[in-house]
Every structure is written in C-alpha cells, then in structure tokens.
C-alpha cells in the first residue's frame, strides 16, 4: 500500500511537471513560413487549425477540464497526424487519469515524430516508472538526460541525473 501511494504521489508530481513542461515547449512551436504556392498554403491552413485546437486543449488543461482537453488534443491529432506536442499532451492527460498503458503509445508517437525532444522521453519514463517498469523507465529518462546535455541544457540534465538516482533508490 505504501509503495502504491509513493508511486501515485510521484506520478502526480511528475504529471504536474509535465503539464508545465509541455505548454512551455508548445509555446516555442512555430509553423513554417508561408510560401506563394497554393499546396503549401493549404497545408498551413490545416496545421493552423490543429494549432488552434491544440491551444484550446492547453487552455482546458490549465482550467483542469481534462475531458475537454483530451478531446481537443485528439481533434488536433486528427487534423494533423504529425503534431508531436498534441500526442505528448494527450499522453499526459491519460497518465493523469491513471490510464498508464493507454498513455505510452502517445508518447511513442511524439518521439517518433520528434525524436530530439527530451521532454517526450522524460514523460514516457515517468509513466513507465509508475507502471513499475524500471529498466524501461531508466532508459527513457537517460535518453532525455542525454538529449538535454547534447542541447546544452545542463541544468535540466543535472535535474534528470538526480531523478535517475532517486529512481535507483526505490
């Protein structure tokens, strides 16, 4: 019982950090510059629709309306199946609802689309940790740490180094 409570507390804390990491990352998301060709413009309109729906999802999430946030992230993915941030946020929502097994494929899709985003690996690692899949969790968090280091984000890398130590003491 104590072990399960610790996992739930850990997941709650990490989901809270996920919900702050992801919108910050999402804020840096920008669409490609407009070009004169009509097909590119059509694609941009489609992606803009996905971005607008995604932003609605972030708003719903900030308001703790998780059902509406989940729906918005699902719609954003339907509009743009390559919207990595929408997959990651949907995975976070599902993890927050304790739908851990269901959340993992969404993080996998985010990673497949944008393999150089360390936050996606970290989020997946936290869900794997909550599932008590320690080896996979450690591997995912190590990948996040390594990407942060590669990107020159030493503070984040050092934080994940401490997370890895804490995971090992469990």
KEMARMAR-782907 format. One line per 4 residues: number of its first residue (from 1); their letters; for each residue x, y, z of C-alpha. Coordinates in steps of 0.2 Angstrom, whole numbers. Example, Ala and Ser with C-alpha at 12.3 -4.5 7.8 and 13.67 -1.06 7.14 Angstrom:
1> AS> 62 -22 39; 68 -5 36
***
This chain:
1> XXXX> 0 0 0; 14 12 4; 23 8 -12; 7 11 -22
5> XXXX> 5 28 -13; 23 33 -16; 20 29 -35; 4 39 -36
9> XXXX> 12 54 -27; 27 53 -38; 16 52 -54; 5 66 -48
13> XXXX> 21 77 -45; 28 72 -62; 12 75 -71; 11 92 -64
17> XXXX> 29 95 -71; 24 88 -87; 9 100 -89; 21 114 -86
21> XXXX> 35 107 -97; 24 104 -112; 15 121 -114; 32 129 -112
25> XXXX> 38 118 -126; 22 121 -136; 24 140 -135; 40 138 -145
29> XXXX> 31 128 -158; 30 138 -174; 23 135 -191; 34 135 -207
33> XXXX> 35 152 -216; 21 155 -229; 26 152 -247; 17 158 -263
37> XXXX> 12 140 -269; -6 135 -266; -2 117 -259; 9 124 -245
41> XXXX> -4 137 -241; -17 123 -239; -6 113 -228; -3 128 -217
45> XXXX> -21 131 -215; -23 113 -210; -9 115 -197; -16 131 -191
49> XXXX> -32 123 -187; -23 109 -177; -13 123 -168; -29 132 -163
53> XXXX> -37 116 -157; -21 112 -148; -21 129 -139; -39 126 -134
57> XXXX> -33 109 -126; -19 118 -116; -32 131 -110; -44 117 -105
61> XXXX> -30 108 -96; -25 124 -87; -43 125 -81; -42 107 -75
65> XXXX> -56 102 -88; -47 86 -93; -61 78 -103; -62 94 -114
69> XXXX> -43 94 -115; -42 76 -120; -55 79 -134; -46 94 -140
73> XXXX> -29 85 -141; -37 71 -150; -45 83 -163; -28 91 -166
77> XXXX> -21 74 -170; -35 71 -182; -32 87 -191; -13 85 -191
81> XXXX> -7 67 -188; 11 73 -186; 8 85 -172; 20 78 -159
85> XXXX> 15 90 -145; -3 85 -146; 2 67 -144; 13 71 -129
89> XXXX> -1 81 -121; -14 68 -124; -2 55 -116; 0 67 -101
93> XXXX> -19 68 -99; -21 49 -100; -7 47 -87; -16 59 -76
97> XXXX> -32 49 -77; -21 33 -72; -23 26 -90; -5 22 -90
101> XXXX> -4 8 -103; -15 19 -114; -3 34 -112; 13 25 -118
105> XXXX> 9 24 -137; 5 43 -137; 22 47 -130; 30 34 -143
109> XXXX> 21 44 -157; 28 60 -151; 45 53 -150; 43 45 -167
113> XXXX> 39 62 -175; 51 72 -165; 65 61 -158; 76 75 -152
117> XXXX> 63 82 -139; 70 77 -122; 53 81 -113; 44 67 -123
121> XXXX> 57 54 -116; 55 61 -99; 36 60 -99; 37 42 -106
125> XXXX> 49 37 -92; 38 44 -78; 24 34 -84; 35 18 -86
129> XXXX> 41 21 -68; 23 22 -62; 20 6 -71; 35 -1 -61
133> XXXX> 44 -5 -77; 60 1 -70; 73 -4 -84; 62 5 -97
137> XXXX> 59 20 -86; 78 22 -83; 82 20 -101; 69 33 -106
141> XXXX> 75 46 -93; 93 43 -98; 89 47 -116; 80 63 -110
145> XXXX> 96 67 -99; 107 64 -114; 97 75 -126; 97 89 -113
149> XXXX> 116 88 -112; 118 87 -131; 107 103 -132; 117 112 -119
153> XXXX> 104 112 -106; 115 107 -92; 103 112 -78; 89 100 -85
157> XXXX> 102 86 -87; 108 88 -70; 90 88 -63; 87 71 -73
161> XXXX> 103 64 -66; 96 67 -48; 79 59 -54; 89 44 -60
165> XXXX> 97 42 -43; 81 43 -35; 74 30 -46; 88 19 -42
169> XX> 85 20 -23; 67 14 -25
***
